[in-house]
Amino acid sequence: MRIRNLIGKDVRHLRGIRRWAKAARRAPEMDLDELRETRALARKYLYSMNEVLAVADSRLALPLMGSNAFPKPHGTDWAWRPDLWRRPLPVPGRSAVESKSKLGAELTLFHDCARSELSLRQLRNHREADLAPYGLRMDVFAFDGSFLSLVLDLPHEAVDGLTKGHLLRMSTIVEMEKPLEIFARLNIKHGPNTEQIVRELPLHEDEIMVEFDLAYSNLNEKRIERAWVDIIFENPQMSQVVLRDLTFSRRPRAEF
């Protein structure tokens, strides 16, 4: 039945094309009344077709939903883009966000403000350069706290087989209203201890990327349980930050 319907649609489309091709050939010879009617009908069709083309061009130019495509270093054995940057969230935003509030299943906001004037919102990326389908916008107005961070839980695959011979890379695309300092802190829980490595994001470079080298850590490879990353914002009051993309990858160090 579906094949029959598709064939029927193709036949109708073909008939429509032939009809307008014939009208185009006859236009120089039509009497003025018929030509006027044909022009009016053609304008109606043209308006609808232009609407379809505009919407189609816009949607097809957007990054594909669910995309996990991004550049990865040679030798990568694990790579990941969090769901917030890949798929639409059931609740796309929050305002007056309290500490420990989640946006999606993987991201949690932490702060110590007495009164929250912060908002988080997932937004659709439209730029030609964007590989991620979605981004995250954070607006901060008055800020009376001493810290603000986004905490991202890494999936189990990030620590499955993780050793001190690995490099963990975090890459992002950041837009800011005003200059800020942003830090990334990798946390790996192993037994009763948590290993922490802090890096400042190089926001003035073309590629905003940091790497966590586990060779210099005190990581107990046999007791690794889980990992998460804190994205820490210094002096964020009266600012807007958009994380257009956020990706992670893991690879062995060359000497290992």
N, C-alpha and C positions, 0 to 999 in steps of 0.2 A: 504493500500500500504506500509506503514512504517513497519508494522508487517511482511509482506511478505519479505521486504528487509532484515530485521533483521534475519529472519529465513534462508534466502539465504546465508547471511554472516556466520552464525553459521555452516551451512552445508559445506561451502567452507573451513572454518577453521578446521572443524573436518576431512575433507578429507586430508588437508595438514598435520595434526598431524599423521593420519594413514599412509600417504605416507612415512613420515620420520621415523616413528616407524618401518615400514617394511624395509626401507633402513638400519636402525641400526641392525635389525636382520640378514639381508643378507650380511652385510659388511664383516664378516669373510670368506664368500664363494665367494665373487665377484672376477672376474678376475681383474688384475691390471689396465687395461685401464678404465673399468667401475668404479672401486674404485677411480681412479684419478679424473674422471669427477664428481663423486658424492661428493668427498671432495671439489672440487672447487666450486660447487654449494652450498654446505653446508656452506662454508666460506662466501659466498655472503649473504646468509640468516642470518648467525650469526652476521655479521657486522651490518646489518640493525636492527636486534633485540636488539643488545647491545646499539645502538643509541637510540632506543625507550625506553629501560629500563633506560638509563642514564638521558634522559630528563624527563621521568615520575617520577623517584625517586627524581630528583631535584625539580620539580614543586610541587609534592605532599608533599614534606617535608616543603614547605614554609607555613607561616601563611596564612590562608584563607582570600581572599580579602573581605572587608566589615565586618570583624570580630569585634564584640564589646565585646568579651569574655575577662575578666580579673577578678582577685580576688576582692571581694567587702566586706566591713565590714558588720557584722550582723545588720539588721535593715535598710539597705540602701533603701531609697525611690526614688532615682534618680541616674543614672550612665551614663557616656558618654565618648566615645573616639572620638575626633575631626576627621573630614573627611580626613584631611591631613595624618593621621596615619592609615586610613582605606581603602582608595580608591585612584587609580591613578589620578593625577591632569591633566587637559588638557595642562597646561604649568608647567612642573615639576621643573623648576629652573629659577633663574635670577642671573645675574652678574652685578657688579657695581650698586648695589641696592640703589636707592634713598630713602630718608625718606618718610614714608607713603605709600610705595609700598606694595601691597598685594601678598600673595602666597596662592592661593585658596580663598574661600569665607570667611574664618574665621580668618586668620592670617595676621597681618600687622607688618612691620618692622619700627621702629622709631630710628632715630639717628640725631646728629647735626654735622656730618662731613662736612667739606668744599668740600672734594673730597672722593667719596665712593670707597673703595676697599674691598667691602663685597660681598659675594655671598650666595645664599640660594638654596638648591636643595633637592627635595624629592628623597629618595632612597628606594629600595626594601630590606626588612630585610630577611636574609638567616639563621640566627643563630637558633639553635635548641631551645634556651631559649626564643626566641622572640615570644610574643603573637600578637603583632601588625604587620599587613602586611607591613607597610611602616614606615620609619623614616624620620627625617629632619636633614640635614647637613648644618651647617653655617661655612663658612671660612672667617676669618678676617685677612687682611694683615696690611698695614699701617693704623693707626687709629688716626685721629687728633681731634676727638670729645670728649665730656665730658660724653655722655651717649649712651647706646645701649640697646634696649629692643624689645622683640617680644610681641605683644598684641594679645590676643586671645579672641574673642567675645564668651561669653557663650550663649547657646540657651535659649529661653524663658522658657523651662521646668526647667531650673536651678533655676529660681526665682519664678516659679508658686507655691504658697503655702509656700514660704520661710518665716521662722520666726527666732526670736532671739534664739530659742531653737535648732537650727540646727548647726551641724558641717559640714563643706565643706572640703573634702580631695582632694589634688592633688598629684598624684603619677607619677613618671617618671623614665626612664632609660637613664643615661647620660654617654657619652664617651667624654673624653677631651684629647687633646695633652699635655696640661700643666695645672697646678692647677689654678682654677678660683674661684671667689665667684659669686654665682648665687642666686638671690632673686626672690621670687614670691610675687606679690602684688594683693590682691583681691580688686576690686572696685565694689561697689554696689550703683547705683544711685537711690535715693529715694527723690522725689520732687526736690527742688532746691539744695539739698545737695548730696554729694558722700561720702559714708563710705569707708575707706581704711584700710586694715590690711596687714602688711608686715611680711613675714617669710623668713628666709634664708634656702636654700636647704641643707640638711645634706649630702654632696657629698661623705663623707668618710664612710658612713654607707651602709650596704648591701641593705637596702630598702630606696630608696630616696623618701621621702614622707613628706608633710607638711599638717597641718590641720588648718583651720581658724574657730575659735570659735566665733560665733556671739553673744553669751550671754554677752560678755563684750563690745559690740559695742553700738553705739547710733542709731541703725537702726530703722527707722519708717516703720514698717511692712506693714502699709496700703498704703504706697506711693511708694513701690518698682517698678521701671520701667525696669531696665536691669542691667546686670553685665558683667564684663570682667576681665581678668587676665593679668597683665604685668609680663613677665619673663625678669628680668634685669641682665645684665652681667657687672661685674666690671673688668676694665682693660683688655679688650678682644683682644688687638692688637696681631698680629702674632699668632693666635690660630685657632683651629678647634674644633667645638663642634657638637656632634651628639646626638640628642634626639631620641633614639630608640623607645620610647613609651611615651605617655602622656595621662593620664586618670583622670577623676573626678568622685566623688561620694558624696552623701549627705545623712545624717542620723540625727535623733533627738538625742540630748544629753540624757544620761541615766536618769537624774533627771527630765527631761521634759516628 
